[in-house]
Amino acid sequence: MIFLLSEVLQRCVIYCLVGAVKLVPKRASPIASLKCSDTTAADIAKLVGIDPGAEVNVNADWNATSGDAEILNKPVIPAAYTDSDVDTHLNTGTAGTNEVLSWTGSDYDWVAQSGGSSNQRTLAVGVSNNDWSGDVVTFGALSGGGNFTQGKLYVWRSGAWEEAYATSVSTSSGMLGIAIESSTTKMLTRGTFTSSSMTAFTTSNILYVSSLQSGNGRMMDSIPATPAANSIIRICGYVINGVSGQIFFDPSQDFIQV
């Protein structure tokens, strides 16, 4: 119980100093019979130093909901972050074999692994006319305007695409591409291509930019016995299957002028 202890002690000190033998407080209290003879100077000094209204220290209890032991304004502690929470956050349920974690800009997702000894790219060989797989560029337009012809061979020259023809350096030595669209610029610069116009080729033969008569935008799978003067010999791919018209387009940067 809490009383005006400091006032009582002050009276105790006064009575002790004047030789009183009993403490006579202003109001009834359990220490009314305290004898000064039972109290040392050190005890009195200690008690006098207690501020009015002081209370006994109480150990705080996290679980207490009332009383002096209650902790006010406790922070909210979130539930433990478990392995399953991590799996959910990282979308591990969508991960496939040889995929790695990637940041999409708003969340994590799993993508195919690249780099290192496991890196590879598979080019499919099509079975239908104008099927393709490989590297494509989309810049430029057809020289003179108009539409491209799917399956024809074009050369990048003077800032535009025109049909390649191995009768001169200017029409066959630049960047080559096979048109895979007609109304838009979409050139296959390396990869597989299937065309019904290539079924006369012999399987496994090397392909060259054509220098034959009416060979604009075409390829040939052999070099003429007597090449025309100033014509160009430039490898541009290989025949995968001549019967099916399937080729691997891989133009060389080198060429020979006859």
C-alpha positions in Angstrom: 0.0 0.0 0.0 1.2 3.5 -0.8 1.1 6.4 1.8 2.6 9.8 2.0 5.8 8.1 3.1 8.1 11.0 2.7 6.0 13.2 5.1 5.9 10.4 7.6 9.7 9.9 7.4 10.3 13.6 7.8 8.3 13.6 11.0 10.2 10.5 12.1 13.5 12.3 11.6 12.2 15.3 13.6 11.1 13.2 16.5 14.3 11.2 16.5 16.3 14.4 16.7 14.3 15.7 19.7 14.4 12.3 21.5 10.8 11.2 20.8 10.4 7.4 21.2 7.4 6.9 19.0 6.3 8.0 15.5 3.0 9.9 15.7 1.9 10.3 12.1 -0.9 12.7 11.0 -3.0 9.7 9.9 -3.3 6.1 10.8 -0.7 3.8 9.1 0.9 0.4 9.6 4.1 2.1 10.6 2.6 4.2 13.3 4.5 2.1 16.0 7.9 2.4 14.3 10.6 3.1 16.9 13.3 5.5 16.1 15.6 3.2 18.1 15.0 0.6 15.4 16.1 2.9 12.6 19.6 3.7 11.8 20.8 7.0 10.3 21.6 5.1 7.0 18.0 3.8 6.9 16.6 7.2 7.4 18.8 8.8 4.8 17.7 6.1 2.3 14.0 6.5 3.1 14.1 10.3 3.0 15.5 10.1 -0.6 12.3 8.4 -1.8 10.1 10.8 -3.8 6.4 11.3 -2.8 4.1 8.9 -4.7 7.0 6.5 -5.5 6.0 2.9 -6.2 7.8 -0.4 -6.0 9.5 -1.5 -9.3 7.5 -4.1 -11.2 8.9 -6.5 -13.8 7.2 -6.0 -17.1 5.1 -8.9 -18.5 4.6 -9.2 -22.3 1.4 -11.2 -21.8 -0.1 -8.9 -19.1 -3.3 -7.0 -20.2 -3.7 -4.7 -17.2 -1.9 -3.5 -14.1 1.6 -2.2 -13.5 3.2 -5.1 -15.4 1.3 -4.4 -18.6 3.5 -3.1 -21.6 1.8 -0.3 -23.5 2.1 0.3 -27.2 3.6 -3.0 -28.0 4.8 -3.5 -31.6 2.9 -6.0 -33.7 5.3 -8.9 -34.5 4.5 -10.7 -37.8 4.3 -14.4 -38.0 7.5 -16.3 -38.8 8.5 -16.3 -42.5 8.8 -20.0 -43.3 10.3 -22.0 -46.2 6.9 -22.3 -47.8 6.5 -18.5 -47.7 9.8 -18.2 -49.6 8.7 -20.8 -52.2 5.4 -18.9 -52.7 7.1 -15.5 -53.1 9.6 -16.9 -55.6 7.0 -18.8 -57.6 8.9 -22.0 -57.3 5.8 -23.9 -58.3 6.3 -22.6 -61.9 10.0 -23.5 -62.2 11.1 -25.9 -64.8 14.3 -27.9 -65.4 17.3 -25.8 -66.1 15.5 -22.6 -65.4 16.8 -19.7 -63.3 15.2 -17.0 -61.3 14.7 -13.6 -63.0 13.1 -10.3 -61.9 10.4 -9.2 -64.3 10.1 -5.6 -62.9 7.2 -6.4 -60.6 7.8 -10.0 -59.5 10.1 -13.0 -59.8 9.7 -15.5 -62.5 11.6 -18.5 -63.9 13.3 -18.3 -67.3 15.5 -20.6 -69.4 19.1 -20.7 -68.3 21.6 -19.1 -70.6 25.4 -19.0 -70.6 27.9 -21.6 -69.5 28.3 -25.1 -71.0 24.6 -25.7 -70.9 23.7 -22.8 -73.2 22.2 -23.9 -76.5 19.7 -22.8 -79.1 17.7 -25.3 -81.2 16.6 -24.3 -84.7 13.6 -26.3 -85.9 13.5 -27.5 -89.4 10.1 -26.7 -90.9 8.0 -29.1 -93.0 5.6 -26.5 -94.7 6.3 -24.0 -97.4 8.0 -20.8 -96.0 8.6 -22.3 -92.5 11.7 -20.8 -90.9 13.6 -20.7 -87.6 16.6 -18.4 -86.9 17.8 -14.8 -86.8 15.7 -12.1 -88.3 16.2 -8.4 -89.1 13.3 -6.0 -89.8 14.9 -2.8 -91.0 14.8 -1.2 -94.4 12.4 -1.6 -97.3 12.4 -3.0 -100.8 14.3 -1.0 -103.3 11.8 0.8 -105.6 8.9 0.0 -103.2 6.4 -2.8 -103.5 6.2 -6.2 -101.7 8.9 -8.8 -101.1 8.6 -12.3 -102.5 8.7 -14.9 -99.8 11.6 -17.3 -100.2 13.6 -15.1 -102.4 17.2 -14.0 -101.6 17.9 -10.3 -101.1 21.0 -8.2 -100.5 21.3 -5.0 -98.4 22.5 -2.4 -100.8 22.5 1.4 -100.7 20.1 1.5 -97.8 17.5 -0.8 -99.2 16.9 -4.5 -100.1 17.1 -5.8 -103.6 17.2 -9.2 -105.2 20.6 -10.7 -104.9 22.3 -11.7 -108.2 25.9 -13.0 -108.4 26.8 -11.3 -111.7 28.5 -8.4 -109.9 30.0 -7.5 -106.5 27.4 -4.8 -105.8 24.5 -7.2 -106.1 25.8 -10.1 -104.1 28.6 -9.1 -101.6 26.5 -7.3 -99.0 24.4 -8.7 -96.1 22.1 -11.4 -97.4 18.6 -12.3 -96.2 15.7 -14.5 -97.2 12.3 -12.8 -97.2 9.9 -14.6 -94.9 7.1 -12.0 -95.2 5.8 -10.2 -98.3 4.1 -7.0 -97.1 6.6 -6.2 -94.2 10.3 -6.3 -93.9 11.4 -9.5 -92.2 14.6 -11.0 -93.4 16.1 -14.3 -92.2 19.8 -13.7 -92.0 20.8 -17.1 -90.5 18.7 -20.2 -89.8 16.6 -22.9 -91.4 14.1 -22.3 -94.2 11.8 -24.6 -96.1 10.5 -23.7 -99.6 8.8 -25.6 -102.4 11.0 -23.7 -104.8 14.1 -25.5 -103.5 13.0 -29.1 -104.0 15.4 -29.5 -107.0 18.5 -29.2 -104.8 20.6 -32.2 -103.9 20.7 -33.1 -100.2 24.0 -32.0 -98.5 25.1 -29.8 -101.3 26.6 -26.4 -100.7 24.4 -23.4 -101.7 25.7 -20.3 -103.6 24.2 -17.0 -104.6 22.9 -17.8 -108.1 24.6 -16.3 -111.1 22.5 -18.3 -113.6 20.3 -16.6 -116.2 17.0 -15.4 -114.5 18.6 -16.2 -111.2 17.7 -13.0 -109.5 17.0 -13.6 -105.8 17.8 -17.3 -106.1 20.4 -19.8 -104.9 22.1 -22.6 -106.7 23.6 -25.8 -105.3 26.5 -26.1 -107.7 29.0 -23.8 -109.5 28.6 -23.5 -113.3 31.3 -25.3 -115.2 32.1 -22.0 -117.0 31.2 -19.1 -114.7 30.5 -15.8 -116.4 33.2 -13.2 -116.3 33.1 -11.0 -113.2 30.5 -13.2 -111.6 30.7 -13.8 -107.8 31.1 -17.2 -106.1 29.7 -16.9 -102.6 28.5 -19.6 -100.3 25.2 -18.9 -98.6 24.2 -22.2 -97.0 23.6 -25.9 -97.2 20.9 -28.3 -98.3 19.4 -30.2 -95.4 16.9 -32.2 -97.5 16.6 -31.5 -101.3 13.3 -33.5 -101.7 11.6 -31.4 -99.0 13.2 -28.1 -99.9 14.8 -27.7 -96.5 18.0 -25.6 -96.2 20.3 -24.2 -93.6 20.9 -20.5 -94.5 24.4 -19.4 -93.3 25.9 -16.8 -95.7 29.7 -16.5 -95.8 31.2 -13.0 -95.6 33.8 -14.0 -98.1 33.4 -14.3 -101.9 35.5 -14.9 -105.0 35.1 -12.8 -108.2 35.7 -14.8 -111.4 
